[in-house]
Amino acid sequence: MNNRIMIKLSASEGCISLRTVSRGFRSPHRFILLEKELRELEVKKYHLAMDIRSFAELHLEKDTEGRDTDILEIRFIWLSDVGKNKLSGTEEILRFPWQAVKESIEKSRSLKGAAVGLLSMGGNKKPKIEFHSRRNLKAVVEKRVLRKKLGRFLGCHFTCDNGGRIMVFDDFEPYSFFFREERPAGTGMCGGIILHGRENLKEACYEIHT
C-alpha cells in the first residue's frame, strides 16, 4: 500500500457510507455499512459486508507499533458491470486508527451527514516476527554471515499490508526454520525458511518453501 488513499465518510443515524479516492482510482459507488455491523466488528474483530456488487472485508486488530488504539483494515473489492454479463474489479486495502474512524463518524453526524475525509495509513505494515526456535536460531546467531542473510531475508519477504504475526520454529535442516503466519482472521501461509548451499556459507541463500 505505497499510495495513500482518501476515504470520504458520511454518517447518518444507523448507517455510514464510504467512498475512496486515490491518484489513479475513484470507487464506482458509495459503500453502505450499517452501524450494527460496526458494533459487531468491535466484538468479533472481523466482518464481511456486501453492497450492490462490491465487497468489504473488515478486520480490527491490536496495533503493534505503540499506538493506543486498534487498527481498522478494510479490503475493498469494487465490482462494476461492463456489459455482456461481465464484471470488472479493483482491489484496495486501507488501514486507519480505529479511534480516528470513530471520531470521523461522530464529526459527520454533528455536521448533519456532511462528508469527512480520512487519509489511510501509508506504507506496508511489517508483521511481528516471533522466534520459537532454540537450536537453529542459536546456530545462526553464532555465525555473522548467516545473521545478516537471515535478517535481510526476513525484511524482504515478510512485509505485508495486513500485518499479523510470523511464528518461526526450528526445522530439521541445519540453520533452517518452519514458519506459520497468524492473521486476524486465522492461520495464513505456512512453510519453510530453508538455507540452500550451506556447504559454503558465504554463497548460501535462504528461500521460502511452501
Secondary structure by P-SEA (a helix, b strand, c coil): ccbbbbbbbbbcccbbbbbbbcccccccbbbbbbaaaaaaaaaccbbbbbcccbbbbbbbbbbcccccbbbbbbbbbbbbbcccccccbbbbbbbccaaaaaaaaaaaaaacccbbbbbccccccccbbbbcccaaaaaaaacaaaaaaaaaaaaacccccbbbbbbbbbccccccbbbbbbccccccbbbbbccccccccccccccccc
